Amino acid sequence: MRHLHGLKKLNRTSSHRIAMFRNLANSLIKHESITTTLPKAKALRKVIEPLITISKVSTVSNKRLVFSRLRDRFSVQKLFDTIGPRHVNRPGGYTRILKKGYRSGDCAPLAFMQILSEEKASQDPKETKSTK
């Protein structure tokens, strides 16, 4: 049985998988959108969304925790300065994954992954309805 098995292995060793997710998370934070394969994007969502949740509250211990996972000062600084405060009122769902087609070399399904912008994050469905 597969109870409590959170991440997919993606046919990699644990050290390779940790390094790959660290690199993907740093690229996503730096550019705020990346193109990768669909299984990697779905697995990266379980890595990046807890980091954004932690970055909503800027404390030294939270910064050290995020730095221990990302190992990049620029990414930690951007996460706590721009991305975290942007999503303070949002309870979750900070990323969007859009299917992009198939890669020409091996027909792997591609995905476009992005961090939601502040317009989308601050929009409340109750505010969009007009009251009469």
N, C-alpha and C positions, 0 to 999 in steps of 0.2 A: 504494500500500500504506500501511497505517496503523501501521507499526512505530514503537514508542516514543512514541505520541501519548497522553499520560496522561489529560488532563482533557477533558471534553466542553465545547463552547463555549456551549451553552445559548442560542444566538441573541443573544449580547451581545458588546460590544466587550471588549477585554482589561481596560481600566481599570474598566469597569462590573462585570465578572466578579470582579476582585480585590476591589473594594469590597463586592460582594454577599457573597462568601465570608467576608470580614473581619467584616461585620455579623452573618452567620449564626453564625459561630464564637463571636463575643462573646456573642450571645444564648444559644447553647447552653451556654457556660461559666457564664453568669450564672444561668440558670434550670435548667440540667441536663436540660431537655427542651424541644423545640420542635415545632411542626407546620408542615410545609412541603410542597412538591410532592415526589413520589418521585424524579424525576431530580436535583433540587437536593440532596436528602438523600444520595443515592448519591455525588454529586460532592463533597459536604461531608465525607464520611467520609475521602476521600483528603487532605483539608486538616487535619482536626482530630486524626486519630489520630497522625500524626507529632509534632504539638505536645504531645500527652499523653506520648508516648514521651520527648521531650526533657525534659519537666517532671518525670520520675521522678528525675533527678539535679539537685539545686539548686545550680547554680554561677552566678556572675555572667555568664559568657559565654552560658550557656543562657538566662538571663533576658533578656539583651539580644537574643538571636536570636529568642525568642518575642515580645518586645515589638516587634521590627521587623516582624513579620508581623501582630500583632493591633492594635497602636497603642492599647492601653487598659490602664492600670495596674491597675485592679481585676481585670480578667480574668487578667492575668499573676500577680497576687498569689494569686488563688483557685486558679489552675492549679497553682502551685508549693506552696501551703500545704495544700490539701485534695485536689484531684483526682489530682495526680501521686503523692503518697505512698500514696493508696488503691490504686493499681494497680502497686505496685512488683514484686510477685511474678507479675504477669500478663504473658505475652509479647506480647499484642496483642489486638485485638478489644475495644476499650474502649467502643464505641457499639453501640446496637441500633436497627434500623429496623423499624417495624411499619407495615403498610399500614392506612390509615384509611378508605378509601372514595374517593369522588369529590366534587370541589367542585361546588356547585350552579350556579355561574355559567357555567363553561366546561367542566365535566366533566373537569378535570385530576385525575390520581390524587394523592391526598394521602398523606402518611406522617407518623408520629409518631416522632421521633428522640430518643433519650435516651442519656445517659452512664450506664453501668452503676453500680449502687450498690456499696458495699463488701462487702455480704453475698454478692452474686453474684460479685464479683471475687475474693474470698478463698476461695471454695468450690472445693475440689479434688475431682475425680471419684474419685480413689483413696481419699479420706477418707470419702466417703459410703457406700462398700461396707463392710459389717460382716464381720469375719473370725471364723471359728469355729474 
